[in-house]
Amino acid sequence: MTTRRYRQVDVFTDVPYLGNPVAVVLDAEGLQPGQMQRFARWTNLSETTFVLPPTDPAADYRLRIFTPARELPFAGHPTLGSSHAWLGGGGSPRQGDVVVQECQAGLVPVRHVGGRLAFAAPPLVRSGPVAQTDLDAVARQLGIGRADIIDAQWVDNGPGWVAVWLPSQEAVLALRPSSGDLTIGAVAPRAPGAAEAVEVRAFFPVDGQTVEDPVTGSLNAALAGWLLAAGRVTPPYVARQGTAIGRAGRVHISVSADGTIWTGGGTITCVSGSVEL
């Protein structure tokens, strides 16, 4: 057992305990995957991350990301929370104001945009239209009729997202999903003049049950490409998420001059200490 620096960071919020927490183990060198998975099960947060020395010379650190059940190649709020913890723990980026994270999905740049950390998501691993049989399964899992889905798209950048566009924020907030095996993002427009452009909810399967994620960076990053291309939003914009479960997540989407979509939000350290692993 070794004493390692440990942080819990609330992400996509400027108010502590209203976003999505991630557990971050700094100084994780020497830990085996089984030890990481066991600790992730114990924290029981949506994700637990482990910061390691990079293997790519262009990266500042390497990150492994675990849910209580499996390892992920990429996830958004763990990326921002881990970058926040790494910087707060004395990390210094090689490229000035850009942190380069290495993960299974590749190199992910993280920088400050509008005073908040933001990441440039890796490319989609699956995109395009959703087959009718899959749409039927999505509707069943969400507990709605097939006709309630206005549009749908695969927007998978690692976790397996299939996205559906619903008619209103009320329709999104009324969802009461049942069991299923799909990872689903539901999005709809907010009322005209609202501070946030869209309402978002994210659902994923755990042991046959559908669980809601409070605020989801990977989903919002993938949604942004789809919604911008379809003309449903105009950058920069803010997505609201977590409303149905008592959170106040705010995801800030911007587009740089070169067309890169940046997904950002507030990051706040809520727990700081050490862990024996």
Secondary structure, 3 states (H helix, E strand, C coil): CCEEEEEEEEECCCCCCCCEEEEEECCCCCCCHHHHHHHHHHHCCCCEEEEECCCCCCCCEEEEEECCCCEECCCHHHHHHHHHHHHHCCCCCCECCEEEEEECCEEEEEEEECCEEEEECCCCCEEECCCHHHHHHHHHHHCCCHHHCCEEEEEECCCCEEEEECCCHHHHHCCCCCCCCCEEEEEEECCCCCCCCEEEEEEEEECCEEEEECCCHHHHHHHHHHHHHHCCCCCCEEEEECHHHCCCEEEEEEECCCCCEEEEECEEEEEEEEEEC
